[in-house]
């Protein structure tokens, strides 16, 4: 190829830059070069693409190296933040939290279960119907507490922030 200002064939451009016709067709399909470019324009575009790839700024298919590096750095930073929070005692595992809440719930349940009997023994002014109302209210509260799920707590937290705004 002698004239860099002429529009080359795929074979000519491939010979100029040292790639196959198919590789040139791929460059056209991916928008790196166009069919209307002169050999000089195509060569400059191709070299520009190589520089971008070498610098890690160009996307190679679905993989964008700069974005992948940033995502990896972010994941590493988050892991370090979690480890530091755990070391400061600001973060605990879900398993430990579940065990603590289960133990606290069992202790509270035992105290609540004793309330109707204690009322019956200590107060003669309360009727059986009154004691039954208290026992029913305690049972409802225990059932609500037993049915709480992590998603419910997240929803409540979001609603609390909505009311604060």
C-alpha positions in Angstrom: 0.0 0.0 0.0 1.7 3.1 -1.2 -1.1 5.8 -0.9 -2.1 6.3 2.7 -4.7 8.9 1.6 -6.7 6.2 -0.4 -9.4 4.0 1.0 -7.9 0.6 1.5 -9.5 -2.9 1.2 -9.6 -5.0 4.3 -6.7 -7.1 3.0 -4.6 -3.9 2.4 -5.3 -2.4 5.8 -4.7 -5.8 7.4 -1.3 -6.1 5.7 -0.5 -2.5 6.8 -1.1 -3.1 10.5 -0.3 -6.8 10.6 -3.7 -8.3 11.2 -6.0 -10.6 9.1 -8.9 -9.4 6.9 -11.2 -10.8 9.6 -9.6 -8.7 12.3 -10.1 -5.6 10.1 -13.8 -6.6 9.6 -14.1 -6.9 13.4 -12.6 -3.4 13.8 -15.2 -2.0 11.4 -18.0 -3.9 13.1 -16.9 -2.6 16.6 -16.7 1.0 15.3 -13.0 1.4 15.7 -12.6 2.3 12.0 -15.1 2.8 9.2 -15.2 1.6 5.6 -14.9 5.2 4.4 -11.6 6.0 6.2 -8.4 6.5 4.3 -5.5 4.2 5.3 -4.0 7.1 7.2 -7.2 7.7 9.2 -7.7 4.0 9.8 -4.1 3.6 10.9 -4.4 6.5 13.4 -7.7 5.2 14.7 -6.3 1.7 15.1 -3.2 3.0 16.9 -5.4 5.1 19.1 -7.4 2.0 20.1 -4.2 0.2 20.9 -3.0 3.0 23.1 -6.4 3.0 25.0 -6.2 -0.7 25.5 -2.6 -0.5 26.7 -3.6 2.2 29.2 -6.5 0.1 30.4 -9.1 2.6 29.4 -10.6 0.8 26.5 -13.3 -1.8 26.8 -12.4 -5.3 25.6 -15.8 -6.8 24.8 -17.9 -6.8 28.0 -14.8 -6.2 30.1 -13.9 -2.6 30.9 -10.6 -2.8 32.6 -10.8 0.7 34.3 -14.3 -0.1 35.7 -13.1 -3.6 36.8 -10.2 -2.1 38.6 -12.4 0.5 40.3 -14.9 -2.2 41.3 -12.1 -4.4 42.7 -10.7 -1.4 44.7 -14.2 -0.6 46.1 -14.7 -4.2 47.1 -11.3 -4.3 48.8 -12.1 -1.0 50.6 -15.5 -2.3 51.8 -13.9 -5.5 53.1 -11.3 -3.5 55.1 -14.0 -1.2 56.4 -16.0 -4.3 57.6 -13.0 -5.8 59.2 -12.1 -2.5 61.0 -15.8 -2.1 62.2 -15.7 -5.7 63.5 -12.4 -5.1 65.4 -14.0 -2.0 67.0 -17.0 -4.0 68.0 -19.3 -2.1 65.8 -20.1 -5.1 63.6 -21.2 -8.7 64.6 -22.2 -11.7 62.6 -25.8 -12.5 62.0 -25.4 -15.8 63.8 -24.2 -14.1 67.0 -27.0 -11.5 66.8 -29.6 -14.3 66.4 -28.2 -16.2 69.4 -28.2 -13.1 71.6 -31.8 -12.1 70.5 -33.0 -15.7 71.0 -31.6 -15.7 74.6 -33.0 -12.3 75.4 -36.4 -13.3 73.9 -36.5 -16.5 76.0 -35.8 -14.5 79.2 -38.5 -11.8 78.4 -41.0 -14.6 77.5 -40.4 -16.3 80.9 -41.1 -13.0 82.7 -44.2 -12.2 80.7 -45.5 -15.7 81.2 -45.3 -15.2 85.0 -47.3 -11.9 84.9 -50.9 -13.3 85.0 -50.1 -15.7 87.8 -48.3 -13.0 89.8 -51.3 -10.7 89.4 -53.7 -13.4 90.5 -51.7 -14.0 93.7 -51.0 -10.4 94.6 -54.3 -8.7 93.8 -57.7 -9.9 94.9 -59.3 -6.9 93.2 -58.7 -8.3 89.7 -61.3 -10.7 88.3 -60.5 -13.8 86.3 -61.7 -11.8 83.2 -59.2 -9.1 84.0 -56.3 -11.6 84.3 -57.5 -13.2 81.1 -57.3 -9.8 79.3 -53.7 -9.3 80.5 -52.8 -12.9 79.5 -54.3 -12.3 76.0 -52.4 -9.0 75.6 -49.1 -10.7 76.6 -49.8 -13.6 74.1 -50.4 -11.1 71.3 -47.2 -9.2 72.1 -45.2 -12.4 72.2 -46.7 -13.6 68.8 -45.8 -10.2 67.2 -42.2 -10.4 68.6 -41.9 -14.0 67.5 -43.0 -13.1 63.9 -40.6 -10.2 63.4 -38.2 -10.8 60.5 -35.1 -8.9 59.3 -37.1 -7.5 56.3 -39.7 -6.1 58.8 -36.9 -4.3 60.7 -35.4 -2.8 57.4 -38.9 -1.6 56.4 -39.4 0.0 59.8 -36.0 1.6 59.6 -36.8 3.1 56.2 -40.2 4.4 57.5 -38.5 6.0 60.5 -36.1 7.9 58.2 -39.0 9.0 56.0 -40.8 10.5 59.0 -37.6 12.3 60.0 -37.3 14.1 56.7 
